Amino acid sequence: MHFISELENTFQENSHAENGFAMAKYMKNKFTFFGIKTPERRSLFTAIWKKNKTEVTANARAIAVLLFEKKEREFHYCAIEILIKELKGKYQYEDIELIKKLITTHSWWDSVDTISKYILGQYLVEFPKSIHLIVTEFSNSENMWLNRSAILFQLGYKTKTNFDLLKKVCLQHQDSSEFFIQKAIGWSLREYAKTNPEAVKNFVAVATLKNLSKKEALKNLSNA
């Protein structure tokens, strides 16, 4: 696809080896980076996207998959941003398989958290009858990143948060020794506390959460 080839050439031309080394180190050397910092990367990416708007819109899913198959992390960020914009309001039921693939491919907190909030979260807004089935599947999965996404997908829901569901998933994983799960529990509760602080305080008081989860949940609450 012309969009992908142009994007690849542009990123290569604007790569910064020293930045790339530092960015890879920050990500525990799990990924290769061109070394293009976010503002510049978005500027370059947006310009190419606009030039190839018709192609990207018509092939958003396929382009995202192809970008996610590449080794450089900047491509993965671009794939996620394309889907956030192009699929909102236009999700298809079967897109859950694409979402699952993205969460479990090149998995790390930076991609999974964005996908959970802006893609999985939006998908379930558009297919609310699938929430119970999908959250149950993800929460029961042996894949930790799917577990994390089941905890985090309501981050942007605010007053529309299903707190009973959030509590259920948090309780299911409250004994996990996995840092990313403990952190996700605390983060999701802290975010909902902006909407309903008393509910979160009461839940934390009776649940047997790990210390990290409890600390994160109550971080912004005074006299908790």
C-alpha distance (Angstrom), angle and dihedral (degrees) to the residues before:
residue distance angle dihedral
M1 . . .
H2 3.78 . .
F3 3.80 93.0 .
I4 3.80 93.2 56.9
S5 3.80 95.5 44.9
E6 3.81 91.5 48.9
L7 3.78 91.5 47.3
E8 3.79 91.8 49.4
N9 3.80 93.2 49.3
T10 3.80 92.0 47.8
F11 3.79 93.7 49.3
Q12 3.78 91.3 48.9
E13 3.81 91.1 49.9
N14 3.80 91.2 50.4
S15 3.78 99.0 41.2
H16 3.81 120.4 133.2
A17 3.79 112.6 -157.0
E18 3.80 95.4 -163.2
N19 3.80 92.4 50.4
G20 3.78 89.8 45.4
F21 3.78 91.5 55.2
A22 3.81 92.0 50.4
M23 3.81 93.3 45.7
A24 3.79 92.2 49.7
K25 3.79 90.6 49.4
Y26 3.81 90.7 51.6
M27 3.80 88.5 53.8
K28 3.82 91.7 51.3
N29 3.82 89.8 -103.7
K30 3.79 90.7 -74.1
F31 3.82 92.7 130.4
T32 3.77 142.5 34.2
F33 3.81 116.2 -122.0
F34 3.79 133.5 -161.6
G35 3.78 84.4 -145.6
I36 3.79 95.3 -120.6
K37 3.79 109.9 147.0
T38 3.79 117.9 -132.2
P39 3.83 100.3 -100.3
E40 3.80 92.8 49.8
R41 3.79 93.1 40.2
R42 3.80 91.5 52.5
S43 3.79 92.1 46.7
L44 3.79 92.9 52.3
F45 3.79 92.6 41.5
T46 3.81 94.9 48.1
A47 3.79 93.0 51.1
I48 3.82 91.8 52.8
W49 3.81 91.2 43.3
K50 3.80 91.2 54.5
K51 3.81 91.4 49.8
N52 3.79 90.5 51.6
K53 3.79 98.8 33.9
T54 3.81 96.3 132.4
E55 3.79 93.3 50.4
V56 3.79 93.8 46.2
T57 3.79 94.8 47.8
A58 3.80 92.4 48.4
N59 3.80 93.7 47.1
A60 3.80 104.8 27.3
R61 3.80 96.4 133.4
A62 3.80 95.6 45.6
I63 3.79 92.2 45.5
A64 3.81 91.3 50.4
V65 3.80 91.5 52.1
L66 3.81 92.2 48.8
L67 3.79 91.9 48.2
F68 3.79 91.1 49.0
E69 3.80 90.4 54.2
K70 3.81 90.9 61.4
K71 3.79 119.6 93.3
E72 3.79 100.6 -131.3
R73 3.79 112.4 92.0
E74 3.80 94.7 -140.9
F75 3.81 88.9 68.5
H76 3.80 90.6 56.1
Y77 3.80 91.0 53.1
C78 3.80 90.1 51.0
A79 3.80 91.5 50.3
I80 3.79 91.5 53.2
E81 3.80 93.2 47.6
I82 3.80 91.5 50.2
L83 3.80 92.2 53.4
I84 3.80 93.8 44.9
K85 3.80 90.6 57.5
E86 3.79 103.4 30.5
L87 3.81 99.8 44.9
K88 3.80 101.5 41.0
G89 3.77 107.4 118.7
K90 3.81 90.1 4.9
Y91 3.79 104.4 71.1
Q92 3.78 117.6 142.2
Y93 3.79 121.7 -144.8
E94 3.80 92.9 -113.9
D95 3.81 91.6 55.2
I96 3.79 87.8 91.2
E97 3.81 87.3 80.6
L98 3.79 90.4 55.2
I99 3.79 90.3 48.2
K100 3.78 91.4 50.2
K101 3.80 90.5 49.5
L102 3.80 92.2 52.0
I103 3.80 93.4 47.9
T104 3.80 92.2 51.3
T105 3.82 97.6 41.3
H106 3.83 119.3 85.1
S107 3.79 85.4 -11.9
W108 3.77 120.2 -161.9
W109 3.79 134.5 134.4
D110 3.81 95.9 -93.6
S111 3.79 95.3 59.0
V112 3.79 99.3 31.3
D113 3.79 94.7 51.2
T114 3.80 93.6 50.8
I115 3.79 92.7 45.3
S116 3.80 91.3 47.5
K117 3.78 95.6 52.1
Y118 3.78 103.8 34.0
I119 3.81 104.6 27.1
L120 3.82 108.9 24.9
G121 3.80 89.8 34.6
Q122 3.80 92.7 51.6
Y123 3.80 93.0 42.7
L124 3.82 90.1 56.2
V125 3.81 90.4 48.1
E126 3.79 86.5 58.7
F127 3.83 94.5 41.9
P128 3.82 103.1 34.2
K129 3.81 93.2 160.1
S130 3.80 88.2 65.0
I131 3.80 95.5 55.6
H132 3.80 97.7 94.1
L133 3.81 94.4 45.0
I134 3.79 96.0 45.9
V135 3.79 97.2 41.2
T136 3.80 89.9 49.1
E137 3.80 91.2 50.1
F138 3.80 93.9 46.9
S139 3.79 94.4 42.9
N140 3.80 92.4 50.0
S141 3.80 94.1 45.5
E142 3.79 121.9 114.5
N143 3.80 86.7 -133.4
M144 3.80 108.3 97.1
W145 3.81 93.2 -154.4
L146 3.80 91.7 57.1
N147 3.81 87.6 50.3
R148 3.80 89.6 51.9
S149 3.80 92.3 48.9
A150 3.82 90.6 52.6
I151 3.80 88.2 56.2
L152 3.81 96.1 44.3
F153 3.80 106.5 38.4
Q154 3.83 93.4 94.7
L155 3.82 94.4 55.9
G156 3.78 92.9 114.8
Y157 3.79 97.6 38.6
K158 3.83 97.8 90.4
T159 3.84 108.3 169.0
K160 3.80 90.1 8.1
T161 3.81 91.5 61.3
N162 3.79 114.1 126.7
F163 3.78 94.6 -135.4
D164 3.79 93.8 -177.5
L165 3.79 88.9 58.0
L166 3.80 92.0 45.5
K167 3.79 91.3 51.0
K168 3.78 90.9 48.6
V169 3.79 93.4 53.6
C170 3.80 92.5 43.7
L171 3.81 91.1 51.4
Q172 3.78 90.9 48.3
H173 3.80 90.2 58.7
Q174 3.80 101.3 29.1
D175 3.81 92.8 110.2
S176 3.80 94.5 50.3
S177 3.79 115.3 126.6
E178 3.81 90.3 -156.2
F179 3.81 111.7 115.3
F180 3.81 93.8 -146.2
I181 3.80 91.7 53.5
Q182 3.81 94.6 47.1
K183 3.79 89.5 47.8
A184 3.83 92.4 47.9
I185 3.80 92.0 52.3
G186 3.78 91.2 52.0
W187 3.80 93.7 44.3
S188 3.80 94.7 49.6
L189 3.79 91.7 49.3
R190 3.80 92.9 45.1
E191 3.79 89.9 52.7
Y192 3.80 93.1 49.9
A193 3.80 89.2 47.1
K194 3.80 87.1 69.6
T195 3.81 86.0 66.2
N196 3.80 101.8 32.5
P197 3.82 112.6 11.5
E198 3.81 95.6 169.5
A199 3.78 92.4 54.8
V200 3.77 91.2 52.8
K201 3.81 93.1 45.9
N202 3.79 90.7 51.2
F203 3.78 93.1 47.6
V204 3.80 94.3 48.4
A205 3.81 89.7 48.2
V206 3.80 93.4 59.5
A207 3.82 101.7 30.6
T208 3.80 121.0 84.5
L209 3.78 96.1 -130.6
K210 3.78 123.7 168.6
N211 3.79 113.3 -98.1
L212 3.80 92.9 -108.3
S213 3.81 92.1 52.8
K214 3.79 92.1 47.2
K215 3.79 93.2 46.9
E216 3.80 92.3 49.8
A217 3.81 93.1 45.3
L218 3.79 93.6 53.3
K219 3.80 98.1 36.2
N220 3.79 96.2 111.1
L221 3.80 98.1 33.8
S222 3.78 118.6 97.8
N223 3.79 119.7 -141.8
A224 3.80 90.1 10.6
